Each structure stands twice: as C-alpha cells, then as structure tokens.
C-alpha cells in the first residue's frame, strides 16, 4: 500500500505515481464532495487520454478515483493531515 508517509522513500520510478496521487488528493479535498468531479488530471494508463474523476467518501475517509474512459481506478487512504490535504481543520 502506498500512503503519503511512505513517499519520501519511494524509488525514483515510483515518484511519477506519487505525483499523480498528490494531485488527486489536492483536488479531491479542495471541496470535500462525495460527488465525483472531473479533476482535469490526465489518466496514467498507457495510451489513455481520459481525465480522472475523484470524490471523497465521507463514510470511509477514502478518496475514490477513476478514469471513465479506460476504467483505471483506485483508492487513496491515510491522506488526512498530509500537506496536500485541503480539508478544513
């Protein structure tokens, strides 16, 4: 599992993924909406030009993201209090 606390120790090839996840955290926590919204972040799947949708699941605290074009998706956990967390204290 990748969590923000692990990212400083990531090997160089994993930093692209970490950057992608940081952008999603920043975007999804800006409005704290349970409704999926277009982040305007390009999907990382090879050959896909879709834009990632993300939402904050207020029940579980997870950020749920997916690409509506190719179906690439994931969950981000343990993002709370990371420096990219834009929720109100």
N, C-alpha and C positions, 0 to 999 in steps of 0.2 A: 504494500500500500504506500502510496506517495502522499505525504502530508507536508504542509508548509515548513514544519520544523525540520524535515529531512532534506530540504532543497539545497542548503549550503554544501552538503556533502555529495551532491549528485555528480556523476561523471559528466564530462563535457557534452557527450551526445544526448544526455537527458535534459540539458538546460533548455532546449527548444520546447520540450513538453512542459517544463516548469513555467516558462514564459507564457505559454498558451493558457495554462491553468490560472496563473496570476491575472491575466486579462479577464478571464471568466469570473473569477472572484470579485474583482474590482467592479465589473459590470453588473453582476447579479446582486451584489449587496448595496448598490447605489440606491435602488428604490425599494428593496426588500419585498418584491412582488412574488406572489405564488402563481402568477400568470406568466407563462413562457413569453419571452420577448426576444426580438432579434438583437443580438449583441453587435452585429456587423463585424464579428471576428470570423475570419475565414477558417473553414474546416481544415483539419490537419491530414485527413485521409488522402492517400495518394490519388491524384487526378480529380479530386472533388473541388468544386468551386462554390460549394454551398456556404451559407452563413449560419453560424451556431445560434441556436435558441437556448436560453437559460432561464431558470427560475429558482427561487429559494423555497424549499419545502419547510414550512414553519413548524410542522409536526416533528420531523426528524432532525432538522437543522442542516440537512444536506443541500448542496447546490446540485441541481439536476440539469444536465446539458445534453443536447443532441443536435445533429445535423439533419434537417428534414429532407435533404437531397439524397444522401447516401446511407443514413441511419447510424453513422458513427455516434457513440454516446458514452456518457459516464456520469459518475457521482464524485463530488468533492466533499470530503469530510474533514473535520478538525481545522477548518479555516478561521474560526472565530478568534478574534484578537490578533490575527496576523496583520502585518502593516497594510495589507490591501483590503482589509475589512472596512467597509464604508457604512456599516450599520450605526445607528445612533447608540451611544452608551447608555 
